[in-house]
């Protein structure tokens, strides 16, 4: 299991299913190594032949299944009778005489149309699947996606088999569910809670249960899984640890280093911490935001103390990045402004109109050069506004990251436009 040989583990568990009852080491290992599912981009391009086959079989069997037709006709007759009994008899007769034969006539046409769409779609689905298999052999990233999906399916089968054999033996789930929460393996947590719901109350050596561990370790998927439980049951929402810290106090603690490492840039790391703190605050009542722990600290005081070093690092990182990018933006502004007032190819001495005005490349140069000047000046102003800010905690939540990202985006557009303008003018000159 530690080597992620899920296929071999699945074979062994099928041959020796009673081995999982000896201890919780197998479930603990899968909690530590449970693979992640495909991301949005990967799942959108991953074809599944089973899904295609199932869709074709289901839709094909339903095309000429006339239960829907009979149900529709019965609804029309029911409406017609109600109209006939309540308001006017002629409207009920209209429904009976006209609409029932019309529906009976048009339904086979609709079924044939669906069949035609299905027949036309099938070759494209098969071609896409075969193309995927060819790319899987040629390109290693595609092969990794296939391998990742296969490992995820096998791990889910192993997890279901282990929990099915262990049943509701609550004590065997204690350590695995705590480890799964630390690793943010929400599939393992969901499966264990299905078999033993009371394991949500089990605690680690520091006295933190599943809910508190999910908040401390920034386990977003596990938190989304149990959030409705915390909202609905007040003892879970108001729970405190041995130091009288409520959930907002725990959210104010600094995240583990492996969690911070998922985000690039100290300023964006601090933004994620602030967003997590605000999310947990939304669970609590306003009065609970001001509760104090045994050290007489409010949640805001805990957050400020725990993130003081990260705040300094974020300020220095943001200033350094803004200074470097502002120098680049100023250089681009200088270059493109000089190119704008220097007409390539010269101008007519009498009218002042550029000689290359009718050339398409000259128009491209003029447009892209002006666009590069505008975006570079915008980026320069954004980076200067970052350098003059006060760098408070609330600035790192929305204002500073938004300015930084938008400034980098406009700087990228400016650089791209400058390269296009250079290519156009090089084509004209040479």
N, C-alpha and C positions, 0 to 999 in steps of 0.2 A: 504493500500500500504506500509506503514512503517513497517508493520509486515510481508511483503512479501507474503501476501495471494493473489497471482496473479490469482488463479482460481476463487476466490470470486469476485475479481475486474473485471475480464473478464465477469462474469455473469451480474454484475450490469451495466457495460457499454453497454452490448448487450441489456439490458432491458431499460436503460435510456441513449441513446447515446447523447442527447442534453445537458447532465450535464457537459460535458467537455468544453462547450462553455462559461460557467459562468466565469471562471478565469483560470489562468495557474498553479494552485496548483497541479492538478493531474499530469500534464506533468513534473512539477518541482520535484514532489515526485519520479516519475519513473526515472528521471535523477539522483537522489541521490542514488536510491536503485537498479539500473539496474544490473542484475547478469552477471557474466562473463561466456563465453562459455567454453566448455570442452577444456582442454589443449591437447597437442599433444599425450601424453601417454594415457590420458583418452579417447580421440576420437578414438585412434587406436584400443582399446579393446571394445569400446561400439558398440553393434550390433543394427541395426535398421531394424525392421521387415518390415516397410514401404518401405525402400530402397530395401530390398531383394525381396519383392512382386513386386515392380515397375520394378526392373531389369528383373525378370522372365517374366512379362507380355510383356514388351517392346521387349526383345530379342525373346520371343516365337512368337510374332506377326511378327517380322522381318525375322524369319528364312526362311519362304517360301514366302517372298514378292519378286516377280520377277522383280520389277522395277530396282533393282540394276543390275540384269542380262541383261535386255534390254538396260540399259544405257551403260553397258560394251560392249555389242555387237555393239551398235551404234558407240561407240568410235573406235572399231576395224574397222568397215566399213568405217568410216570417214578417218582413217589413211590409209587404203588400197586405197581409192580413191585418196588421195593426192599423195601417192607413184605412183599410176598408171598415174596420170596426169602430174607429175613433172619429176620423174627420170626414173623409169623402170616399165613396165607393168607386168613383171613376178613376181616382189616382191609384187605388189598389189594383183595379183591373188593368190599368196601364202597365204597372210593374209585372203583373202576371203574364200578360199577352206579349209584351214587346221585349222586356229585358231578359227573361228566362231563355227564350230561343237564341237571343243575341249572344248571351254568355256561353251557351252550349256550342254555338258555332265558332266563336272566336277562340275558345280555349285550345282546341287542337292546333290552330294556327300559331298561337303563342308557344305551345310545346314544340312544334317544328322549328320555330325560330330559335328557341333555346338550344335545341339539338344542333342546329347549324352553327351557332356560336361555339358550342362545345367541340364540334368536329374541327372547326377552323383553329381553335385555340390549342388543341392537342398537339399538332406537329410543332408549333412554336415552343410549347412547354418541353417536349422531348428534345428539340434542338438545343434549347438552353441548358437542359440537364447534361446532354452529351458534351456541349462546349465546356461546361464546368469541369467534367471529368478530364477533358484534354488539358485544360488549364491547370488542373490539380497535378498532373504529371509534369508539366513544363515549369510552372512557377511555384516556388516554395511558399510564398505568402498564402496562396490559395490552398496549398496542402496543409498548412498550419491551421487554417480555418476548419477544414474537414476533420483534422485530428482533434481540435478543440471541441467540436460538436460531438464527436464520437466519445471522447473522455467524459463529457458532461452527461450524456445519456447513460453510459455504463456506471458512472458514480451514482446517479439517481436510482438505478436498479439495485445497486449494492446497498444503498441507504434504505430503500424500501424493504429489501430482503432482511437486513439486520433488524430493523425495528419490528418487522412482522414476527421474527423469531423471538425477540426479547419481550414483546407484548407490552404490558403496562407495568413492568418491574421498575418502579420509580427510582430506586437507588442507583440503578445501572446507568441512568441518564444524567446524573448530577454533573460529573466532570466533563463529559462530552458537550453538553449544551452550553456550559460556561466557556469552553474553548471555542465552540462554534460562534458564540457572540463576539468573542475577541477577534476572530478571523472574519467576521461579518458574513458567515456562511448561512444566509437566511433560509436556504432549503433544508439544511440540517435542523435548524431551530424550529421551522414549521413542522417538519415530520415528527420531531420529538414532542412538541406541544400537542400534536394531534393524538399521539398515543398516551402521553402523560401530561395533561394540562397543569397539574400542580407543580411541575418542575420550574415554572416561572418564578417560584418563590425560593428556589435553592440559592445558596450564597457561597461566595468564594472565601478565601482565608481572611480577607479584609472586611467581610460582612456585607458585600454588595451583591444584590440579586441580579437577575437577567436584565431588568429595566435599567438599573443603575449602571451596569457594565456596558450596555449598549450606548448610553449617553457618554460615559467616560471615554470609551474607545472609538467614538464617532462611527459606530456601526450603523450606517444610514439605512441599509436594506432591512436589517433586523428592527430598527426603530420604526420604519414604515409598516412593518409587519405587526408590531404590537402597539402602535400608537392608539388605535381605537380602544384597546383594552385600558390603557392609561387614562384616556379621556372619560371613559364610561364608569370606571370603578375608582371612587375617591381615595381609598387606602393606598392604591398604587400611585396615584397622583401626588399625594401628600407624604409619601414615605421619606424617611430620613435615615442617614447612616449613623455610625457611632459618634461622629463629631457634630451631629445635628445639622448636617448639610442636606438641604432639599435638592430636588432635581436641577434647579437653576444654579445652585452652588456647584454641583458636579459638572454642569455644562461650562462653567467658568474656568475650570481647570484646563491647563495646557494639554493639548492632544499629544498622544505618543509620537515619537519621531517618525515611525514608519507611516503614520497617517499624514503628517505634515509633508513628508517626501512625495506624496502623490500629486501635490500642486507645485508648479514651477514658479519661483519668485516669492520673496518674503511678503511682499504687499498682498499678493493674492492668497497666500497662506493665512494671513491675518484676516482677510476678508471672509475666508471660509470659516474661521473660528467665530467671527462676529455673526455670520449667518446662522451657524449652529446654535449659538447662544440665544439669538432672537427666536429661533424655531422652538427651542425648549421653553422659553418664556411664554410663548403663545399657549402652552398647555396649562399654565398656572394662573391663578387669580392675581389681580394687581397687588393686593395686600401681601401675597406670598413672595412678591419680588423684593420686598423690603425685610424679609425675615433674616435674623442673624443666627449664625452658628455658635458653637461653644467658644469660639475665639472672637465673638462680637463683630463678625464681618458679614456684610450683606453680599448678595451675589455679584453686584457691580464691583465691590471692593476685591472680591476673590479674583474676578476676571482681570482687573487692572494689575493686581500683584503678580498673577501667574503669567501675564503676557507683557510685562514691562520690558523684558529683554527683546522679545519679538517685535514690540513697537519700535524700539530703537533701531533694530536691524531693518525693519520695514521702511522707516524714514530714510535711513542712509541708502538703502537699495533704490528706493523711488527717486531720490535726489540724483544719485549717480546715473541712473537710467535716463532721467529727464534731461540732465546736462549733456550727456552723450548724444541723445537724439536731437536736442535743440541745435547743437553744433552742425549736425548733418543736415537738418532742415534749413538752417541759415545758409549753408553752402549751396544747397539746391536752389534756394531763392535767388542767390546772387548769380548763379550760372544761367538759370532760365530767364531771369530778367534781362541779363546782358544779351542773350540770344533773341529775346523778343524785340529789342530796339535795333538789332542789327539784321537788316533784311537780307536773306540769302539771295545771291544772284544780282543784287543791285536794284535800283528803281529807275523809272523813266524820268529824265531830267526835266521835261516840260510838265508832265502831269503828276509826278511823284508816285505813280502806281507801280508796284513791284512787277518786274519783268516775268517772274515765274508764277504769276497769280493764277493762270489758267491750269497749271499743273495740279493733279490730284495729290501728289506727294507734298506739295507746298501747303495745301489746305490741311492735310493731316498734321504737318509740322506746326502750323499755326494753332490748331485746336488743341493738340496734345501739349504744346508748350504752355499755352494759357492755362490749361487744366493743371499741369504740373506746378505752375506758379501759385495758383489758388490753393491747392491742397498742401503744398509745402508751407505757405504762409499760415494756413489753418493749423497745421501740426506745430509750427513754431509757437503760435499763440497758446495752444493747449499745453505744451511743455513748460512754457513760461508761467502759466497759471498754476501748474503743479509746484514749481519751485517757490512760488509766493504764498502757498497755502499754509495753514497752521499745524497740519498733521495731527489732528485729534483722532480719537478712536472712531467716532462717527464718520469722519472723512474717509477712513479705510473701508467702510461698509459699502458705499455706493459711489461717492464723488470721485475719489482718487483712482480707483480701478477703472471707472468708466472713462475718465479723461485719458488715462494711460493707454487703454486699449484703443480708443478712438484716435488718439494721437499716433500710435504705431500704425493703425490702419491707413490713415491719411498719408503718413510718410511712405508707406508701401505703395499707395496709389501714385504719389508724386514721383517716386523713383521709377516706377513702371512707365508712367507717361513720359518722363525725361528720356528713357531708353527708346521708346517709340519715336519721339521727336528726333532723336539723334539718328535713328535708322532712316527716317524719311528724308532728312536733309543730306545724309550721306549718299542716298540714292540720287538726289538731284545734282549734287556736286560731282560725284565720281561716275 
